[in-house]
């Protein structure tokens, strides 16, 4: 579950944001108290009795982190991109056939994630989570069920890719149990869904661009470089909306000014420090999080956790800034941004590696 917490922290780091984001640290420690033990994935009584709003947040976060953790290993994922950002970036840069509004809620909502695997296939993933029941979880997935609950809820619309690069289109449902006698469970189905965006044959290679840029932006933001992260996500400035079938860019400050600010941020490193260790060089942030109550682990009380997040010094250079000026980050030009997410660690520490360019470490402090 410590691996899942690190992954939730990465996935909830916004690609684009202004100022400090609440998602930058809270996800790492929020759910560290939620589980009865390592052998049984059930909620503690305290978390089972959360109010409805807090229960929904827990279900959403765990319902996203667990399936992506499971899928990424089995499908050899090398890139995981926020679905809404993928649509915005793709349409803004390349245009395409678009039939929705990239809504945040409802049937027109973009899929949760667009992923790419090592074999070059693109996968569309939608995630659901609930603490109610497996029947309600199946209802969320749109499956026909019994006992009076209605099935067949409106499925989220998806993104389609040309056949030679199209992978899976998956809907994942996680039931999180609070009953020691009931198992938590994950169900994954392959639904038929109407397209929200069609990626054409000619533009298929360009689909790597938003995934690589979105990943790079998350790495930079988590490491304390927000201006450079925004530049990586949208060198031209964030689009303001749709005209016809293409996003159009909002008026922004001069392009040269945005690059100047990013270079100054990289050079000054106002929010970053040298985190180099025996695991390799790292530039980023180190944060100590005081736990709201002691946590008993291996007969010892844990009162704090240390979080280290950083990027390779390779990304802190003019070459890295120049890379962001490119219109396309194609797979063959990608400097290691798209890479498998790997974990290592023991009972006191867990480490998440995204290729050789980003590392996130969570350590228990006794």
C-alpha positions in Angstrom: 0.0 0.0 0.0 3.0 2.3 0.5 3.7 1.8 -3.2 0.0 2.7 -4.0 0.3 5.9 -1.9 3.4 7.0 -3.9 1.5 6.3 -7.1 -1.6 8.2 -5.9 0.7 11.1 -5.1 2.1 11.1 -8.7 -1.3 10.6 -10.4 -3.0 13.4 -8.4 -0.2 15.9 -9.1 -1.8 18.3 -11.6 -0.2 18.7 -15.0 -1.2 22.4 -14.9 -1.8 24.4 -11.8 -1.2 27.8 -10.3 0.7 28.3 -7.1 0.9 25.5 -4.5 -1.4 22.4 -5.0 -3.1 20.5 -2.2 -2.3 17.4 -4.1 1.5 17.8 -3.7 1.9 16.1 -0.3 -1.4 15.1 1.3 -1.9 11.9 -0.7 1.2 10.4 0.7 0.2 10.3 4.3 -3.6 10.6 4.2 -4.3 6.9 4.0 -1.4 5.5 5.9 -3.8 4.8 8.8 -6.6 3.4 6.8 -5.7 -0.4 6.6 -6.1 -3.1 9.3 -2.9 -4.9 8.3 -0.7 -5.8 5.4 -2.4 -9.2 4.8 -6.0 -8.0 4.6 -7.0 -5.0 2.6 -9.9 -3.7 4.7 -10.5 -0.3 6.3 -10.0 0.4 10.0 -13.1 1.2 11.9 -12.0 4.9 12.1 -11.9 5.2 8.3 -15.0 3.1 7.8 -16.9 5.7 9.9 -15.8 8.8 7.8 -18.6 11.1 6.7 -20.0 10.6 3.2 -17.9 13.3 1.6 -14.6 12.0 3.0 -15.5 8.4 2.1 -16.1 9.5 -1.5 -12.6 11.0 -1.7 -11.0 7.9 -0.2 -13.0 5.7 -2.7 -11.9 7.9 -5.6 -8.3 7.9 -4.7 -7.9 4.3 -3.8 -10.1 3.3 -6.7 -7.6 5.0 -9.0 -4.3 4.1 -7.3 -4.9 0.4 -6.8 -6.0 -0.6 -10.4 -3.3 1.6 -12.0 -0.7 0.0 -9.8 -2.0 -3.5 -10.8 -2.3 -2.7 -14.5 1.0 -0.9 -14.9 3.0 -4.0 -13.9 1.0 -6.4 -16.0 0.8 -4.3 -19.1 4.3 -2.8 -19.0 3.1 0.8 -19.0 5.7 3.4 -19.7 3.4 6.4 -19.7 0.3 7.4 -17.7 -1.4 10.6 -18.8 -4.5 12.5 -17.4 -7.3 12.0 -19.9 -8.5 15.5 -19.9 -5.0 17.0 -20.4 -4.4 14.4 -23.3 -7.5 15.7 -25.1 -6.6 19.4 -24.5 -3.0 19.0 -25.6 -3.8 16.7 -28.6 -6.5 19.0 -30.0 -4.6 22.2 -29.4 -1.6 20.9 -31.2 -2.9 18.6 -33.9 -6.7 19.0 -34.2 -8.9 16.0 -34.6 -12.5 14.7 -34.6 -14.0 15.7 -31.3 -17.6 15.1 -30.1 -17.6 16.3 -26.5 -16.6 19.1 -24.2 -13.9 17.4 -22.1 -16.3 17.7 -19.2 -15.1 17.1 -15.7 -18.3 15.2 -14.8 -21.1 13.2 -16.5 -21.3 11.1 -19.7 -19.2 13.5 -21.7 -16.3 13.3 -19.2 -12.9 12.5 -20.6 -11.5 9.1 -19.5 -9.4 9.1 -16.4 -6.1 8.0 -18.1 -4.5 7.5 -21.4 -1.6 5.1 -21.0 1.0 3.7 -23.4 2.8 0.4 -23.0 6.3 -0.6 -23.9 5.0 -2.2 -27.2 3.7 1.2 -28.4 0.0 0.5 -27.8 -2.3 3.2 -26.3 -4.8 2.2 -23.6 -7.8 4.1 -22.3 -8.6 3.5 -18.6 -11.5 4.6 -16.5 -11.5 4.1 -12.7 -14.3 3.7 -10.1 -14.1 3.1 -6.4 -16.8 2.4 -3.7 -17.1 1.2 -0.2 -20.8 0.3 -0.5 -20.8 -3.2 -2.0 -19.7 -5.2 -4.9 -23.2 -4.9 -6.4 -22.9 -1.1 -6.3 -19.4 -1.4 -7.9 -20.8 -3.4 -10.7 -23.6 -0.8 -11.1 -20.9 1.9 -11.5 -19.3 -0.2 -14.2 -22.6 -0.4 -16.0 -23.0 -4.2 -15.5 -26.4 -5.8 -15.3 -27.1 -6.7 -11.7 -29.9 -8.0 -9.5 -31.5 -7.1 -6.1 -33.3 -4.1 -7.5 -30.2 -2.0 -8.3 -30.1 -0.6 -11.8 -27.3 -1.5 -14.1 -26.2 0.0 -17.4 -25.2 3.4 -16.2 -24.1 5.8 -18.9 -20.5 4.8 -19.8 -17.8 7.4 -20.0 -16.9 8.3 -23.5 -13.5 7.3 -24.7 -10.6 8.1 -27.1 -10.1 5.8 -30.0 -6.8 5.1 -31.7 -5.9 3.5 -35.1 -6.0 -0.3 -35.1 -2.2 -0.7 -35.3 -1.6 1.3 -32.0 -4.9 0.7 -30.2 -4.6 -1.3 -27.0 -7.1 -1.9 -24.3 -10.2 0.2 -23.3 -10.7 -0.7 -19.7 -13.1 0.2 -16.9 -11.8 -0.6 -13.4 -14.0 -0.9 -10.4 -12.6 -1.3 -6.8 -14.7 -2.3 -3.9 -13.0 -1.3 -0.6 -14.3 -3.4 2.3 -14.5 -2.3 6.0 -15.7 -5.8 7.1 -12.9 -8.2 8.1 -15.0 -11.1 6.8 -15.5 -9.5 3.3 -12.8 -9.2 0.8 -11.9 -6.0 -1.1 -11.9 -6.7 -4.8 -10.9 -5.2 -8.1 -12.9 -5.9 -11.3 -11.8 -4.9 -14.7 -14.0 -5.0 -17.8 -13.7 -4.0 -21.5 -16.8 -2.0 -22.3 -18.0 -0.8 -25.6 -18.1 3.0 -25.5 -18.8 5.8 -28.0 -15.7 7.8 -29.0 -15.1 11.2 -27.6 -11.9 11.8 -29.6 -10.6 9.9 -32.6 -6.9 9.9 -33.2 -6.3 9.6 -36.9 -3.8 7.3 -38.7 -1.6 10.2 -39.8 -1.4 11.7 -36.3 -0.9 8.5 -34.3 2.8 9.1 -33.6 1.8 12.5 -32.2 -0.2 10.8 -29.4 3.1 10.3 -27.6 3.5 14.1 -27.2 0.8 14.7 -24.5 1.8 11.6 -22.6 5.5 12.5 -22.5 4.8 16.2 -21.8 2.2 15.4 -19.1 4.6 13.0 -17.4 7.5 15.5 -17.6 5.2 18.3 -16.2 4.3 16.1 -13.2 7.9 15.2 -12.5 8.9 18.9 -12.6 6.0 20.1 -10.4 6.6 17.4 -7.8 10.2 18.4 -7.7 9.5 22.1 -7.1 9.7 23.6 -10.6 6.1 24.8 -11.3 6.9 27.4 -14.0 9.0 24.9 -15.9 6.2 22.3 -15.4 3.6 24.6 -17.0 6.0 25.3 -19.9 6.5 21.6 -20.5 2.8 20.9 -20.5 1.9 23.8 -22.9 4.8 25.7 -24.4 2.3 27.9 -26.3 0.2 28.6 -23.3 -2.9 26.8 -22.1 -5.8 26.6 -24.6 -8.9 28.6 -23.7 -11.5 26.4 -25.3 -12.8 24.8 -28.5 -13.6 26.4 -31.8 -15.0 23.9 -34.2 -13.0 20.7 -33.7 -9.8 22.3 -32.4 -8.8 23.9 -29.2 -7.5 27.4 -29.5 -4.8 29.0 -27.3 -5.6 31.7 -24.8 -3.6 35.0 -25.0 -0.6 34.5 -22.7 2.6 36.4 -22.0 5.2 36.5 -24.6 6.7 33.0 -25.4 10.2 34.3 -24.8 9.2 35.5 -21.3 7.8 32.1 -20.3 11.1 30.4 -21.4 13.1 33.1 -19.6 11.2 32.5 -16.3 11.7 28.7 -16.7 15.4 29.1 -17.2 15.7 31.3 -14.1 13.7 28.9 -12.1 16.0 26.0 -13.1 19.1 28.1 -12.5 18.0 29.5 -9.2 16.3 26.3 -7.9 14.4 28.4 -5.3 12.3 25.4 -4.1 14.8 22.6 -4.8 17.8 21.1 -3.1 20.4 18.4 -3.8 18.9 15.1 -2.7 21.7 12.9 -4.2 22.1 9.5 -2.4 23.5 6.1 -3.1 20.5 5.6 -5.4 21.9 8.3 -7.7 21.8 12.1 -8.3 18.6 13.9 -7.6 17.4 17.6 -7.5 14.1 18.2 -5.8 12.3 18.6 -2.5 12.5 16.9 0.9 9.5 17.2 3.2 8.9 15.9 6.7 5.2 15.2 7.4 4.1 15.0 11.0 1.5 12.3 11.4 -1.7 13.2 13.3 -1.2 10.2 15.5 1.5 7.5 16.1 1.5 4.6 13.7 2.6 1.2 15.1 4.8 -0.6 12.6 7.0 -3.7 13.5 6.4 -2.9 17.2 7.8 0.6 16.8 5.9 3.9 16.8 6.2 6.0 13.6 5.5 9.6 14.3 6.7 11.2 11.0 7.3 10.3 7.4 9.9 11.8 5.1 9.1 12.4 1.5 11.8 13.0 -1.1 10.9 13.8 -4.7 13.3 14.8 -7.4 14.4 14.8 -11.0 17.7 13.9 -12.5 20.1 16.8 -13.0 19.8 16.0 -16.7 16.5 17.8 -16.7 17.9 20.9 -15.0 19.7 22.3 -18.0 19.3 24.5 -21.0 19.0 21.4 -23.1 16.0 20.3 -21.2 14.3 23.7 -21.7 15.2 23.6 -25.4 13.5 20.2 -25.6 10.2 21.8 -24.5 10.3 24.1 -27.5 9.8 21.1 -29.8 6.4 20.8 -31.3 6.4 17.0 -30.8 8.1 14.8 -28.3 8.0 11.6 -30.4 8.9 8.3 -28.8 12.2 8.1 -30.7 13.2 11.6 -29.4 12.1 11.0 -25.8 15.0 11.3 -23.4 13.8 8.6 -21.1 10.6 10.4 -19.9 8.5 7.5 -21.0 9.7 4.5 -18.9 8.2 1.8 -16.6 7.4 2.8 -13.0 9.3 0.5 -10.7 9.3 0.1 -6.9 11.8 -1.0 -4.3 12.0 -0.9 -0.5 11.5 -2.6 2.8 9.3 -2.2 5.8 10.7 1.2 6.6 11.0 2.8 3.1 9.5 2.5 -0.3 11.0 4.1 -3.5 9.3 4.7 -6.8 11.4 5.2 -9.9 10.0 6.5 -13.2 12.8 5.6 -15.5 16.1 7.3 -14.6 14.7 10.8 -14.5 12.4 10.9 -11.5 12.4 9.3 -8.1 10.0 9.5 -5.1 10.9 8.1 -1.7 8.7 7.6 1.3 10.5 6.8 4.6 9.0 6.0 8.0 10.7 8.0 10.8 10.6 6.3 14.3 
